[in-house]
């Protein structure tokens, strides 16, 4: 393969620059590695200490909570009383509530259970059984027979029932009653310990391990689905820090997973630095040698030029070479311009330039170019139409490129023949793979736009009858000057954008869709969210939002994809809202409502039919969920709380503590009631209520400031209100108000 001299010169320098550049980068890398390594050691040790402190504090807090929250709890004491109590089942149920409070207060706890020796019964948060039927009976037996003080155990497998799936836990057992050796057992999830460690270190380059006093692995950043490790660390890794936990006596060990190549390179730091400088020195020598060799031809040319100018005034030899090169460039430019004069190329190029409004030069230049290909522009109206092949994907997949070319050529010839039969001048060119541009020149005295419409309708009929595809033609507005062509072209393309809504295999003009406003997806998205939130909370407002959404759709021009996409988004949003509710409400949704709405979306029905059918399905599901809510014992109470929120949402101090003092409910109990009733936390429900009121105020008071509206719905700071409003609606209050106009 022949390589010209310029490339040879470039290639002769590239290896040198590459080697020197790589060497400099390598030296910089090694230097930075050495500098940052010490910092990494310190940072890793700090991280290990923080993790050790966090684990130690969490386990100690659970230990303290057993004494404070369980052993001193009145219900737990009643459970361990050996003498039968009246209504023992009721007090056992109250004891389960105490266990659930323990679970809710400590995220690491997987399960809690009590063992009563008087009747050999075990009580957990979701079971009450005889010890022989309990999946963890072996552990209970070991604890009862142990003579050692109770401490946190090593990792083990726990099953609540014998046929349950085992989960990895560490456990702490305590005597609830020394006289009869009744037990309280708390199991901490190893998976949650893994997650605690993983959340505190996001890097994937280091390992963090929690080991018991015997050196066995309890938890790690990467999980504990591998065999227990020895204190030396994982294979291929290097230990950087080792921190002992004061409370449990366990160890937090950390280090990095080190690749063998990287470790080997960094271990020979000074050797590689010296080698790098040697490579740079060799590269500089090579640059000098290559430069001298490449300069020899220029030196030879300089000598010849010097001999040529012996009897002439001396000139710079490089200037002479530059002049010769410029002459070559001039000749090349002349040849290139001559090549561009090719008629077919120039015609298509000029046609696209005219359509896109990118023609350079004066208006007279436009006329000259158009008249060169299409005739005189005097007393003409110019109109652009774009014919698009319907179902082009199927067309391209069905025919070979050669057949496609022939079928497109047939369309080109048909256009010219029909235009000639109608006495119309036309300039046709393909502007894209599936689009055929038509520039019609209508006589200003005898011709009219209607003549072009007739001709295009005949073209559509001819294609439908004689070709294996159909076309839809978008027609732009006519103009009197060449400068109006881009506007007409843009109008034709815009008309084709509404082919799905107005129908294919026809001609579309701007008058066909100008009467309707365009589809506003953002406003409908806000409406969809309002429907989903209202439907989930069961306040009945979803029907009003549903009717308003379809009322707006009737007034807008939308494509089939617009409507289908909106309805699919509605299904997704409603499914997302329903997934927040308890299982019995989700059963109502999944048991028929979701399928019914999916069938409605899948069928090609009218807008009104979709509205009525969808409202009927949603109304039936809403009635079933309402009856479920009313059947719950706390329904009236939570309705009173909801009414209180709707009346006092503007109070910036409205919070868990405020409602606790107002209704005498604990914060955790109130949050659980809200989650069961509405599928959201209290704070989310309060935010939703405030945002609904804010949207109403933005509509009713267009002149009121955002800060004033924020204060009116309970936000003292406008920034906090704007952030919450954007998270709820997807836009800021200002943009939301602007879109209302």
N, C-alpha and C positions, 0 to 999 in steps of 0.2 A: 504494500500500500504506500503510495507516494504522499509524503508530508511536506507541505511548502515550508519555506525558510522561516516565515514568521512563527508558524506553529513549532518548528524545531527550536527556535530561540526561546519561545515561551516554555516549552517542555523542558528545556535545559535548566531553566531557573526554578521551575515549580518544585522539583524534588528538594532543592536546597531550602527554599522558603518553607516547604512543608516540614522538613526535618528540623530546621531551626525553630519554627513555630511550635511544633510539637514538643521540642526539648524545653523551650521557655515555659510552655503551659505545664509540662510535667514538673519542672523545677518549682513553679509557683504552686502547683498542687501539693507537692511534697512539703513545701514550706508551710502552707496553710494547714495541711494535715497535722504537722508536728506542733504548730502553734495552738490549734484548736483541740488537740487530743487531751491536753491537760485540763482545758476548760470542760471538755466532755466528761472527764473523770469526775470533776467536782459536781457538775450538773447531775450526773447519774447517781452520785451518792446522795445529793439533796433529794432527788426524786424518790430514791429508795426509802429515805427517812420519812418523807411525807406519806408514802404508801404505808409504811410500817405504823406510823402514828395514826393514820386513818383507820387501818384494820384493827389496831389495838383499841382505839377509842370506840369503834363500832361494837366490837365484841364485849368490851367492858360495859358499854351502855346497855347492851342486852342483858348482861349479868345483873347489873343494878336494877334493870327494869323487872327482872323476874322477882326480885325481893320486894320492889316497891309497887309494881303494877299487878302482880299475880298473887304472891304469897300473902300479901296484906289485903287482898281484895275480899270483900265480904262474901261474894258469891263463890269464890274459890274455897274459902274456909268452910262454907256450908257443904260444898261438894265432898270434902274430905272427912266430914263428920261420920263416924261409924254407925251411929244410931239412925234408923230410918226416919226420914222427915216427911211430913205431909206434903203432898204435891211434889215429890222428889223430881219428877220429869220437868216440872216448871222451873225448879231451881237449877237443874242441869242445863236447861235451855238458856237461862240467864248466865250460867257459867261460860257457855259457848260465846256469848256476846263479849265477855271479858277477854276470852282468847282472841277473838277477832280484833278487838281494840289493840291487843298486843301486836298482832300481825300488821295492822294498819300503821302502827307507830314506828315499826322497824322494817325497812325495805329488805334487809338481808335475810330476814326470817322466812324459811320455807314452810314450816309447820310447827305447831305446839300441841302437846297432848298431856293429859293428866292420868296418872295411874292410882287407883284407890284399892288398897290391899284388903279392905274389909269385905268387899264382895268381888274382888279380882276383876274390876271393870276399868276400861280405858275410854277416856272421853277426848275427842279431837274436835277440830273446827267443822269437820264434815262427816264424822262417824262417832258411834258409841257402841262398843262391842266388848265381849269378854276377852280376856288376855289371850286365850288359846286361839281366837279368831283374828287376832291382831297381827299384822305383817311384821311388826318390829318387836315381837315378844322376846327374841333372843337378846336383843340389846337391853330390854328391861330386866331380864334375868341376870345378865352380867352385872348390871348396876346394883341390883339388890344384893348380889353375893360379893361385891367388891369391898375390900377393906381399905382401899386407898381413898383419899379425898377426891371429890368430884372436880374435874377440870374439863376443859374443852377437849373433845376426842380428836383423833386423827380422822382423815377422810374415810367415809364409809357409805354404804348403800342403804337407802331407807325406802320402805314400802308401807303404806298405810293399811293396805289389804294384801293378802298373800298373792293375789293375781294381778295386782297393780304393777305398773312399770316402775322400776327402781330409779331413784334419783340420788345423786351424790350430795352428801351433807356432812357437816361437822356438828356435833351435838354437845349440849351441856345439860346435865341432869342435876337436880337438887331435891333433897328431901323436903317434902311439904309437911310431913309429920314424923318426927323421929321415933315416936312411940310405936307406930305401925309401919314405918318405912314406906309411906306413900311418896310418889315421885311426881315432879314436874320436869318435863323434857322439852327443850327448845332445839329445833333443828335449823341450822343456817345453811342456805343453798350454796354449794360450791360454785355453781354456774353464776350466781349473783356476785360472789367474791371475784370470780374471773372478770365479770363485767365491771366491777368497781376498779380493779387493777387496770383493765383495758381503757376505761374512761379517763384515767389519770395519766396515761401515756399513749399518745397517738402515733408515735414513731413505730415503724415496722422493722427497724434495724436492731433493736435491743430486746432482750427478754427480761421479764420480771417474774420471779417465782416466790411463792410462800411455802416454806417447809416447816414441818412440825419438829419437835425436839429430837426425834430420831432421824432426821434428815430425809423424811419421805415427803414427796410433793403433795401439797394440799390444793393449791390454786396457782394459776399463772396467767400471764397476759394472753397466751395463745390457747388457753383451755387445758383441761387435764385429761384428754382422751388418749394419753400416752402413758407408758409405764412410769413408776415413781423413779425420780432421778437421785443420783448421789450428789453430795455437796459440791463436786467438782464442776457442775454446770452442764448444759446441754452439749452434745457432740458438735464440734466445729465452732464452739463459742468460747468467749473469754470472760471470766468473772471480773467485774470492776468494783463491786461493793457488796458488803454483807452486813446487814443491820439486824440486831436482835430485838424482839418485841419485849418490852418490860412486863406486860401483864400476862401474856400467854407463855412466854419463853420460846416462842417460835422465831423463825428467821426469814427475813426478806432478802433474797439474793438477786442481783441484777448484773447484766453485762451486755455484750453485743454478739450478734451472729457475724462472724468474720469470715470473709472468703479467703481461701488459701493464697490466691494470687495477690490480693490487696495487702494481706498481712505480710507476705514475703517482701513485697515492694517497700512498704513502710518500715520494715525492720532494717533494711539496708539504706537508711536515709542518706548518710554522708557519701556512701559509695555511688549512689545514683546521682547525687548533686555533682560530684566530680565528673562522672561520665557525661552528664548533660552539658557541662561547660566544655568538655573535650569535643563533643559533637558540634557545639556551636562554633568552636574554633576551626574545626575541619570544614564546616559549612562556609565560613568566611573565606578560607583558602580556595574552596571550590568555586565560590562566586568570582574571585579574581581570575582564576584559570578560565572559567566559562566566558567571562566578559572579554578577555583578550582574544579568545578563539572566535567569538561572534563579531568582534570588531574588525577582523581581518578582511572580510568582503568590503566593508565600508572603506577601509584603508586602501584597498585596491582601486575602488571606484574613485576615491579622492585623488589617487595618483594619476589616473586616466584623465580626470577633469583638469588636474594641474597641467598635464601635457597638452590638453586641448586649448587651454587658455594661456599658453606661453607667450603668444603674440597679441593677446587681448587683455583688457583690464581684469584684474583678479576679482573674483566674486566668492562669496561663501559657498563651498561645495554642497553643504546641506540645503542651502536655499535653492540651488540649482536642482537638486533631487526633488525637493518639495514642489517646485514649479512643474517638473515633468509629471509628478503624481497628480497635480491639479488638472493638467491637461487630460490625463487619462480619466479622471472623474468627470470632467466636462463631456467627454465623448460618451462615457457610460450613461450620463443623464440624458443626453440626446437620444440614445438608443432606447432608454426606458420610456421616455415621453412618446416616442414613435410607437412603441409597443402598446401603450395605453390608448392609442388611437384606434385600436381594434374595435370595430363597430359593436359587436355583440357585448363585449365586456363593458365598453363605455356606456352602452344603452342601459344595461341593468344597473350599473353603478350609479348613473345619473338618476334613474328612476327611484332608487332607494334614497338617494340624497334629497330629491324633491319631496318624497313622502315624509321624511324625517325633518325637513326644514334645515338641512345642513349644507345647502348649496352656497358656495363662496362667490363673492363678486356682487355686481350690481343687479338690479331688476332686469336690465337689458340682457345681462348674461343668462338669466333664467330663461327668458323668452327664446334666446338663440338656441339653447340646449334643447328645449322642448320642441321648437319648430324643426330642429334638425331630425328628430325621430318621429314626430307626430303631425307636423304641418303647422300652418299659421295659427297664431293665437288671437288674431284680430276678431273682435265681436264674438267671443266664445265665453261660455260658462263652463267652469271646471268642476267636476264631481268625481270623488274617489269612492270606489266600492271594493270590498274585500270578500272573496269567496273562500269559505273554509270547508274542507272535506269532512263530512260527518263520520264519526267513529274512525278516526285516522289510525288509532292503535290496531284495530282489527284489520283495516285496509293494509297497513304495513306488514302485519304478521301473515296475511293471507297470500300476498303477491311478492315475487322476487323484485329486486331493484330494477331489473330491466323491464318487467311488466309494469311496475309503478311508473317508470319513465314514459312508457307508451300510453298508459291511461291518462297521465297528466298532459302529455302532448295532445291527446284527443280533446281534452278540455280547452287547451290553448287554441286549437284550430276551430273548435265549435264557437268559442267567443268571437273570434275574428269573422267567421261566416255569418253568425247571427247579427253582429254589429253592421256588417256590410249590407245584409238584407234590410236592416232598419235604417240605412243611410246615416249611421252614426260613426263618428271618428272615435277610435279607442286605442289606448296604449296599454297592453297587458304584459305583466311580468310576474314571475313567482317571487314572493317576498319571504317565504318560509317553506318548510317541507310540506305543510298542509294548508298553506294560504296563498291565494292567487290575487294579486293586486290589479285593479282596473282603474285607469284614468280616462274618464269620458269627457270629450270636448263637444259641448252642445252649442249649436248655432243660436246666438242670442236673439235673432229675429224669428226664426221658424221653429226652433227647438225649445223644449221645456224639460223640466225635471221629470215630468210624467213619461216622456219618451224613454228616458233611461230606465225608469221603473218597469215599463213594458218589456223592454229588451232584456232586463235582468230576470223578470218572471219567465220569459221564454227560455232563457238559459237554464233556469232551475228545472223546468219541465223537460227540456231536452236531456239533461244529465240523468234525471230520474228514469227516463224511458230507455236510454241507449248505453249508459255506463253502469257498472256494478257498484256504484256508490251514489250518494246524494251530496248536495252542497247547501250550505246556508250562507246567505250573502248579507253582510252588514253594509249599509249605505250611509255615507256621511253627508253633511250639508254641502250645497254647491257654493262656489265663489266666483268672483269675476277676475281674479288675478292669480298669478302663480304663487304668490305669497300665501294664498288661502288654502293651498293644497295640503300642508301639514295638518291644519285644523280639520279639513274634510277627512283625511286619513285617520286622525285620532277619533273622529266621530264614528267612522265605520268600524274601527276596532272596539270601541265602546259598545256599539250595537251588538256585536258578536258575543260580548260578555254576558248578555241576557238571553242567549240562545236557549239555555236550559229552562228558563222561566217562560219565555214566549213561544218556544217550539222550534224544532229543527226543520230542514228542508223547506225553507221559506226565505223571503227577503225581510230584513228588519231595518226600520228607520228610527231615527231619534224620536219621532212623534209617537211611536208605538210604546215607548216607556217613559217619555218625559213627564207624563201626568202624575206618576207615582214617585214618592220619595224613595231613596235607596234604603236597603236593608241595614239596620243599625244593630250589629251584633253585640256591642258593648252594653247597650241599654237592655237588651234581652238577657244577657248574662246576669246583670244585676237583678232582673226580674226573676230569673230561674233560681238564683240563690235565695231570694225572698220567699218564693214558693216552697223550696225545700226546708228552710228554717221554720216557716209557719206550719207546714205539714208535720214536721217532727214534733213540735211543741203542742200541736192539737188546738191552736187558738182560733181556727176557722177562717183566718185571713187569707189562707192559701187560695181559696176560690176566687176572691176578688183579684189577687195578683194573676191568677190563671186567665180569667176573662180579660183583664187589661192587656196581658201579653198577646193574646190572639186578636184582640181589637186593634193593637198596633200593627200586627202582621198583615191584617187585611188592607191596611193603607200603604204598605210598602211593597217594593218590587224586590223579589228574592229568587234565588236559584233553587233548584231541587237540592243541591248540596248544602245550601245555606239552611234550609228547613230541616233536612235530615240531620245535619250536624248539630243544629240547635236542640232537636229532640233527643239525640243521643247524649248530648251534654246534660240535658235535663235528667235523663235516666241515670247517668253517672252521678250527678250531684245529689239526686234524691236517694240513690243507693248508698252514697257516702254518708248522708245525714241519718238514714235509718240504721246504719251499722253502729251508730253511737248509742242506740237504745238497747234496753235489755233483750234477752233472747226471745221472750214471748211476743214482743213487738216486731222483732225481726222475722219471726215465724209468720206473722200476718203479711208482711211485705213479701217474703220469699215464697209464701204459700199460694200466691195467686196474683197479687197486685203487680209485681215486677214482670211476670210473664205476660199478663194482660196488656200492660203498657208496651212491652217489646213487640207484641203482635200488632198493636195499633201502629207503631212506628214503621214496622216492616211492610204493612199493607200500603198500597198507593191510594190513599183516601183524600178527600177534599179537606181543606183547612177546617171547615166547620165540623165535619164528621170527626176529625181528630180531636177537636176541642170538646165535643159532647161525649165521645167515647172515653177519652182520657179522664174527663171530670167525673164520669160515672164510676170508673174503676177506682179513682182516688177517693171519691166520696164513700164508697163501700169500705175501703180499707181504713179511712179516717173514723168511720162509725165503729168499726170493730176495735180499733185502738182506744177510742173514747170509752167504750164499755169496759175494756181492760183496766184503764186508769181508774174509773169510778168504782171498780170492784176492790181496789186496794184500800187498806185501812187508813193509810196516811194521805189519801187523796184530798180530803177537805183541808187538812192542815197545809199541805204544799200549795193548794190553790189560794189560801189566805196569804201565804208568803209571796206568791206570785202577784197577787193583787197589791200587796204592800209595795213590791218592787215597781210595779207599773205606776204607782202614785208617787213614789219617792225616788225615782231613778235620777232626778236632778240633784240629789243630795250628794256632794262629793265624798262625804264620810260614810256612805253606804258600803258595808263590808260584812264579812262573816261575824266579826265582833259586834257590829251594830245589830244584826239580826239575832245574834245569840242573846243580847240583852233585851231585845224587843219580844222575842217569842220563847226564850228559855231553852233554846236548842243548842247543842254543842256544834262546833264548826264541822267536825268530821261527820256527825250524823246528818247535818244539813246538806253537806256536799253529797253524801250517799243518796239522800232523798231526791235531790235535783238530778243526779245521774240516772236514777231509776225512773223518774217521771218524764224527763225531757231529753235524756241522753247526753247532756252537757253538764259541765261543772257550773257552780253558782256564778263565778266571775265571768264565764263565757256567756251565760244567759243574761247577766246584767249588761255586758258589752253589747250583745245582740239587741236588747231592748233600747239601749241608748242610741245605737246606730240607726234603728228604725225610726226613732223620733227625730234624729238628726236629718235623715233624708226628707222627712216631712217638712221640717223647718227650712231646709235649703230650697224646697219647692215653693213654700208659701211666703218666704221672706227673702227675695233675691237681693235686697239692698243691705241686709244685715251682715256684719262681718263674721268671719270664721271664728274669731275668738269669742264673740258674743254667743254664737250658737254652741260652741264648746262649753262655755259656762252654763248655758241653759240646759244642757243634757248631763251635767255632772263632772266636767273636766275643767280644772283650774288652769291648765296649761294647754295652749293651742297645739303645740308640737305633739303632745301625747294624744290629743284628739285626732289630729291628722294621721298619725301612725295607726291608730286603732281603726279609723274609717277606711284607710287604704287596705288594711288587712282584711276587713270585712267585705268591702265592695269591689276591691281591685283597682280603685282610682282614688285620687285625693278629693277632698270636698270641693276645691275650686274647679277641677276638671269635671266632676259630677254635675255641678251647677251649670257649667258651660254647655255640657251635652244636653241639658234640659231645654235649651233655647233652640 
